[in-house]
Amino acid sequence: MKKKILVTGGDGRFAKILKKNNKKLDLFFVSKKVCNVLNLNSIIKIIKKIKPKILIHCAGLSRPMQIHKKNISKSIDLNIIGTANIVKICKKYNIKLIYFSTGYVYEGIKGNYSEKDPVKPFNNYGLSKLGGECAVSMYKNSLILRITMTEKPFLHKKAYSNLKSNFMFHEDLVKILPKIINKKGILNVGGKSQSVFSFAKKNNPKVRKIKAKKKSAFPLNQTMNLAKLKKIIK
């Protein structure tokens, strides 16, 4: 018998791809209108209705990145306080929690970051997701996924040739999700270490090559060590 899995942020970008391509998991998607992460009673109400064994927490604030600088209250509310509320309720009802974090929690300078490396977010988005991680880490029945992913097709007409990352498409994560949901702790999740341009060009031959400046808002080697992930999904 499949375990019931509740997915917050059910109308978000990743959730839509998961809903469309899922074949193996018993998923229940809830939008922010149905499950308000800033209201404990709202979370409890949907938990009592669905009675999930696992909760995948996708709800949160991501793009545009500038919003985390311009409106820190919104960033703190949705990514830190909202996540802390989810943790409280998962603990109360003994529900396994899977939290979607980001590779942006690493400094992004030396690359090949393992799950045991120190974290030092380079922007407010990374800080907000790390704030969520702190709450999730207090609850042992949890899995933190530090993910580097994007939409397919690649959204932009230009891509950096000197910025290395582990981009994967949403569809790639959907394929491996059934193999990782039973794990606990922290797990780096992404694709091959390569320049953003190399990644984008495979999907869109028309994408143009550009170079990020050394004083760019984005550090140039954001690659993660995926050895732990590879052992799980092999």
Order of alpha helices (4+ residues) and beta strands (2+ residues): beta-alpha-beta-alpha-beta-alpha-alpha-alpha-beta-alpha-beta-beta-beta-beta-beta-alpha-beta-beta-alpha-beta-alpha
